[in-house]
Amino acid sequence: MGTVSALPLFHLYGDPPDDSAFDFIHIETIASRSSIHDWTIRAHRHRNLFQVLLIEKGGGELSFETATARFSAPALILVPATTAHGFRFTPQVTDGWVVSFTEDVADALGDQSGEALARLKAVATEPLLPLANAGEAKRLSALCADLHEESAVAREGYRLAMRGLLALIAIEVVRLAVSRARTGRVTLSRSDARVDELRRLVDEYFRKERLISFYAGKLAMTPDRLNDHVKRATGVTAGHLIRQRVLMEAKRQLVFTNQAIHEIAYDLAFSDPSHFTRFFRKQTGMTPQAFRDGRG
């Protein structure tokens, strides 16, 4: 997707961030926005939006953090909040739907309906979900069309109707992901509330806080208990999750910015650039410069 001077943060693509967005649901066709940007949505993030893309026609290339993947219709693409992502759609022929919503919509739906949206987090560990055929996309397409109509016409009760349709879309996506998991094409894991909270805390504090004891204190647990819980839920330690978050940010800055490596090191609170280089090499097997050069 190319190197830029910073990784933009948008509400919807091209719009300034909106931290006050609440109970927000939006739907549009892929062509409506991408066609005015030469079918290229450059790498960016959304602070508080989860997105579901239904690819009904065409295809293209997805960038997800620092990885890339080709996709073709029919397919689903799931983008959690804060994830770096971008698209290069096949011009003129690609279309489908983009559903965006703030995660607090789940709270408005209540425990049972809201669980459908919560399950999307677990499904989205693998962003690209190929569909077996156009028939699998048909029900999702109809639900998206209904959601779009409710949004556009704004009849009596439309907000409640939109929440209900969003829950149905989430249920259908999860069902399809479970089906793919049974065939071995997608690995599906359940979300764990405590691990989700740890990840949220790590996102907030990782630049300054790397010790498990800090996060254990925030979660009212001992470090050993937190480690045991995370290990049972994810198969890795809490320390590993913290290191991977630091590594992800380092990769983002190496790929998406022109910052000097020593500036990235200090931005990520390493005591000196050599410490950052040792950390990066231990995690990836290469130096930060080699990683940046390999992405060029």
C-alpha positions in Angstrom: 0.0 0.0 0.0 3.0 2.3 0.0 5.0 4.2 2.7 3.4 7.3 4.0 4.4 9.9 6.6 1.9 8.7 9.2 -0.9 6.1 9.6 -4.1 8.1 9.3 -6.8 7.8 11.9 -10.4 8.3 10.5 -14.0 7.9 11.6 -15.2 6.7 8.2 -12.5 6.8 5.6 -11.6 10.4 4.8 -13.6 11.8 7.7 -11.8 13.2 10.9 -11.9 11.0 14.0 -15.0 11.2 16.1 -14.4 10.1 19.7 -17.9 11.0 20.7 -19.5 8.5 18.3 -22.0 6.4 20.2 -24.4 3.7 19.2 -23.3 4.4 15.7 -24.3 2.1 12.7 -23.4 3.0 9.1 -23.7 1.1 5.8 -22.7 1.9 2.3 -21.7 0.1 -0.9 -18.1 -0.5 -1.5 -18.2 1.3 -4.8 -19.8 4.5 -3.3 -16.6 5.5 -1.5 -13.8 3.6 -3.2 -14.7 4.8 -6.7 -14.0 8.4 -5.7 -10.6 7.3 -4.4 -9.5 5.5 -7.5 -10.6 2.2 -6.0 -7.7 2.5 -3.5 -8.4 2.9 0.3 -5.0 3.6 1.7 -3.8 2.1 5.0 -5.5 3.7 7.9 -7.2 3.0 11.3 -10.5 3.6 13.0 -10.3 4.2 16.8 -13.7 3.0 17.6 -15.3 1.3 14.6 -15.6 -2.4 13.8 -16.2 -3.1 10.0 -17.6 -6.0 8.1 -17.1 -6.0 4.3 -19.2 -8.3 2.1 -17.4 -8.7 -1.3 -20.2 -9.6 -3.8 -18.4 -8.9 -7.0 -14.7 -8.4 -8.1 -11.8 -8.6 -5.7 -8.5 -7.0 -4.9 -5.8 -6.8 -2.3 -6.1 -6.4 1.4 -3.5 -4.9 3.7 -4.0 -6.0 7.3 -1.4 -4.5 9.7 1.8 -5.3 7.8 0.6 -8.4 5.9 -1.2 -8.4 2.5 -3.6 -10.9 0.9 -5.5 -11.2 -2.3 -9.2 -11.7 -2.2 -12.0 -12.4 -4.7 -15.8 -12.6 -4.5 -17.7 -13.9 -2.7 -15.8 -13.2 0.6 -16.1 -11.4 4.0 -13.5 -9.2 5.4 -13.6 -8.3 9.2 -11.7 -5.3 10.5 -11.7 -4.8 14.3 -11.2 -1.3 15.8 -7.7 0.2 15.8 -6.4 -2.3 13.2 -4.3 -0.9 10.4 -5.9 -1.9 7.1 -6.3 -0.8 3.5 -7.7 -2.0 0.2 -6.8 -2.0 -3.5 -10.1 -3.0 -5.2 -10.3 -4.2 -8.8 -11.6 -1.0 -10.5 -15.2 -0.8 -11.9 -16.2 -4.4 -11.2 -15.9 -4.6 -7.4 -18.9 -4.1 -5.2 -20.7 -5.2 -2.1 -21.3 -3.7 1.3 -19.4 -2.0 4.1 -21.1 -2.2 7.6 -19.4 0.0 10.3 -20.5 0.2 13.9 -19.2 1.3 17.3 -18.8 -1.6 19.7 -21.1 0.0 22.2 -24.0 -1.0 19.9 -23.7 -4.4 21.6 -24.6 -2.8 25.0 -27.8 -1.3 23.5 -28.8 -4.7 22.2 -28.7 -6.4 25.6 -26.8 -9.5 26.7 -28.2 -12.1 24.3 -28.3 -10.1 21.1 -25.1 -8.2 22.0 -23.3 -11.5 22.3 -23.6 -11.9 18.5 -21.5 -8.7 18.0 -19.0 -9.9 20.7 -18.4 -13.1 18.8 -17.2 -11.1 15.8 -14.1 -10.2 17.8 -13.1 -13.9 18.0 -13.9 -14.5 14.4 -11.9 -11.5 13.3 -8.6 -13.0 14.4 -8.4 -14.0 10.7 -9.7 -11.0 8.7 -10.4 -12.7 5.4 -13.2 -15.2 5.2 -13.7 -16.7 1.8 -17.3 -17.9 1.1 -17.9 -21.1 -0.7 -20.3 -19.7 -3.3 -22.7 -16.8 -4.1 -25.5 -18.6 -2.2 -23.6 -18.1 1.1 -23.5 -14.4 0.4 -27.2 -14.2 -0.6 -28.7 -14.0 2.9 -26.0 -11.5 4.1 -26.6 -9.4 1.0 -30.4 -9.2 1.7 -29.8 -8.3 5.4 -27.3 -5.5 4.3 -29.9 -4.2 1.7 -32.5 -4.1 4.5 -30.1 -2.3 6.8 -29.3 0.2 4.1 -33.0 0.9 3.5 -33.7 1.4 7.2 -30.8 3.9 7.4 -31.8 5.8 4.2 -35.6 6.0 4.9 -35.4 6.6 8.7 -39.0 5.4 9.4 -40.5 5.1 12.8 -38.4 2.7 14.9 -35.5 2.6 12.4 -32.8 2.7 15.1 -34.2 -0.4 16.8 -34.6 -2.1 13.4 -31.0 -1.2 12.5 -29.7 -2.8 15.7 -31.7 -5.9 15.1 -30.5 -6.2 11.5 -26.9 -5.7 12.7 -27.3 -8.5 15.2 -28.6 -10.8 12.4 -25.7 -9.9 10.2 -23.3 -10.7 13.0 -25.0 -14.0 13.6 -24.8 -14.9 10.0 -21.1 -14.0 9.8 -20.3 -16.1 12.9 -22.2 -19.1 11.4 -20.2 -18.9 8.2 -17.0 -18.6 10.2 -17.9 -21.7 12.3 -18.7 -23.5 9.0 -15.2 -22.6 7.7 -13.6 -23.7 11.0 -15.1 -27.1 10.6 -13.6 -27.5 7.2 -10.2 -26.4 8.5 -10.1 -23.2 6.4 -10.5 -20.8 9.4 -9.4 -21.2 13.0 -12.1 -20.0 15.4 -11.5 -19.2 19.0 -13.9 -18.0 21.7 -13.5 -14.5 23.1 -12.5 -14.3 26.8 -13.7 -11.3 28.7 -10.6 -11.0 30.9 -8.2 -11.4 28.0 -10.2 -8.8 26.1 -9.8 -6.4 29.0 -6.1 -7.1 29.2 -5.7 -6.4 25.5 -7.6 -3.1 26.0 -5.3 -2.1 28.9 -2.2 -3.1 26.9 -3.4 -0.9 24.0 -3.7 2.0 26.4 -0.5 1.6 28.3 2.0 -0.5 26.3 4.3 2.4 25.5 5.1 3.0 29.2 4.1 -0.2 31.0 5.6 -3.5 30.0 5.4 -5.4 33.4 2.8 -8.0 34.0 2.4 -6.8 37.6 1.0 -3.4 36.3 -1.7 -5.1 34.3 -2.4 -7.7 37.0 -3.0 -4.8 39.4 -5.4 -3.1 37.0 -7.4 -6.4 36.8 -7.3 -7.1 40.6 -5.3 -10.3 40.1 -1.8 -11.5 41.0 0.7 -11.7 38.2 0.8 -15.5 38.4 -3.0 -15.8 38.3 -3.2 -13.5 35.3 -0.5 -15.5 33.5 -2.3 -18.7 34.2 -5.6 -17.4 33.0 -4.2 -15.9 29.8 -2.3 -19.1 29.1 -5.4 -21.3 29.5 -7.5 -18.9 27.3 -5.0 -18.2 24.5 -2.1 -20.7 24.8 0.5 -17.9 25.4 1.5 -15.8 28.4 0.4 -12.3 29.3 4.0 -11.2 28.7 3.8 -12.5 25.2 0.6 -10.5 24.5 2.4 -7.3 25.8 5.5 -8.0 23.7 3.4 -8.7 20.6 1.6 -5.4 21.0 4.9 -3.5 21.2 6.1 -5.5 18.1 2.9 -4.7 16.2 3.4 -1.0 16.8 7.0 -1.2 15.8 6.1 -2.9 12.5 3.4 -0.3 11.8 5.8 2.5 12.2 8.5 0.8 10.2 6.1 0.2 7.3 3.7 3.1 7.4 6.0 6.0 8.5 9.3 7.5 7.4 10.5 7.9 11.0 14.1 7.1 11.7 14.6 3.8 13.6 16.1 5.6 16.6 13.0 7.8 16.7 10.8 4.7 16.7 12.9 3.2 19.5 12.4 6.3 21.7 8.7 6.6 20.8 8.2 3.1 22.0 10.0 3.9 25.3 13.1 1.8 24.7 16.1 3.0 26.6 18.2 3.2 23.4 18.1 2.1 19.8 20.3 -0.9 20.3 17.8 -2.2 23.0 15.0 -1.8 20.4 17.1 -3.6 17.7 17.8 -6.6 20.1 14.1 -6.8 21.0 13.0 -6.7 17.4 15.6 -9.3 16.2 14.6 -11.6 19.1 10.9 -11.5 18.1 11.3 -11.6 14.3 14.8 -12.9 13.5 15.7 -9.7 11.6 16.7 -6.2 12.4 14.3 -3.3 12.1 16.1 -2.0 9.1 16.0 -5.4 7.3 12.3 -5.6 8.0 11.7 -2.1 6.6 13.9 -2.8 3.5 12.0 -6.1 2.9 8.7 -4.2 2.8 10.0 -1.6 0.3 
